[in-house]
Amino acid sequence: MHYPTKLIIGHLIKRYKRFLADVELEDGTIVTAHCPNSGSMESVKTPGAKVWLSPAKNKNRKLKFTWELIQVRDTLVGINTNLSNKIVVEGIENGLIPELDGYTILTQEVPYGQNSRIDILLRSPDKPDCYVEVKNTTLRRQWNKEGLVEFPDAVTKRGTKHLRELAEMVKHGNRSIMFFLVQREDANRFCIAEDIDPEYGATFKEAIKCGVEVLCYTCSLTTERIKINSAIDVMLTKK
């Protein structure tokens, strides 16, 4: 996925009210940008960090910029959760996710469950339907060589609901995938942050028992594009 316009460099002043971020641009101008991330953004919102913004296409939009990237130590991290589905779809279409090869039809935002929409639905005449729920992942709390990333970074009732709905799809003979997209390169392993959301952690384990599959892929990032990189190990418990 390539950014449609050149990103603008700045330094983060603060992120606040969930969807707002004040940024100082290179010329000293201070702007308020849209923050497309509803989580706590723990580990990826340090004041003073270098960030990249995309200018709005609509000149009449109130917020003229969208926060896209932040530099954390030596790596870029993508914080725009609105891009996650597009990145995974491009990965599937380009054959970069072997576990999801072999399907002939890909649709998005298909209604299912209880007033929900599945991010990606894969179909093929010779296979069960495959329901793919995508979660953007950025949380890294440990700075050792293990490169452990975690989800969620805040309590997510909606995420817990999605796990239960994926499990129901399996019970009806379908295939279900919980896909964690890590928009950073410095990750080697993944686990659930059960201390942040114990209910999500318990539901995650139950979903796996029901047959929900789990995939976790990192991304390769530059200030021009983001694409699927490689799969990393999923741990059921943090060591």
HELIX and SHEET records of a PDB file:
HELIX    1   1 THR A   81  LEU A   83  5                                   3    
HELIX    2   2 SER A   84  GLU A   93  1                                  10    
HELIX    3   3 PRO A   98  LEU A  100  5                                   3    
HELIX    4   4 LYS A  157  LYS A  171  1                                  15    
HELIX    5   5 PRO A  198  CYS A  210  1                                  13    
SHEET    1   A 6 ILE A  30  HIS A  34  0                                        
SHEET    2   A 6 LEU A  20  LEU A  25 -1                                        
SHEET    3   A 6 ILE A   8  TYR A  16 -1                                        
SHEET    4   A 6 LYS A  50  PRO A  55 -1                                        
SHEET    5   A 6 PHE A  65  VAL A  72 -1                                        
SHEET    6   A 6 THR A  75  GLY A  78 -1                                        
SHEET    1   B 6 ILE A 105  TYR A 112  0                                        
SHEET    2   B 6 SER A 116  SER A 124 -1                                        
SHEET    3   B 6 LYS A 127  THR A 137 -1                                        
SHEET    4   B 6 ARG A 175  VAL A 182  1                                        
SHEET    5   B 6 GLU A 213  LEU A 221  1                                        
SHEET    6   B 6 ILE A 226  ALA A 231 -1                                        
SHEET    1   C 3 LEU A 148  PHE A 151  0                                        
SHEET    2   C 3 ARG A 189  ILE A 192  1                                        
SHEET    3   C 3 ASP A 233  MET A 235  1                                        
END                                                                             
